[in-house]
Amino acid sequence: MILDNGISETFNSPFIVPVASFVMVLGIVAVGSWSNARKRELESQERLAAIAKGLVLPPTAAEIAAAQGRPAISLVRRRANIRLSGIVLLGAAVGIALFFIALATILNERDVLCGAACALIPLGIGVGFLIDTRIQSREMDESSTPPPTNHNFTS
């Protein structure tokens, strides 16, 4: 009976939800990493088997992109995705803050406003994404302009 009581106390702990969510996130990351590694391993085994049989391999997406002289992942698309992420996170931050402000107003309980501080996390990440987008835009503009040529030929 002591074991049953200990287990029920463990599951009634106020820390069970944060601990379980932390373990869940770690599990998702670990399984995702393992899945990507396994996928790359299977792809390489397939290519090696095709080489052993003497088959002509179709080019990979990276090889096609390199042959065309462009990066495998469009930098413009990547920048647009980062900008979209930043905007979504800013919207989430505003929504969280407004939720807690409305809840504090409805309940007439000033302490509920402490929950609005949770909005600082997506706000900070969203601002960081938007700053990164600005930096990438500036770098892309600098790399797209040709370097100045010096036509002063002195001998």
Helices and strands as residue ranges (DSSP letters): H 2-11, H 16-53, H 61-67, H 75-107, G 110-119, H 120-144
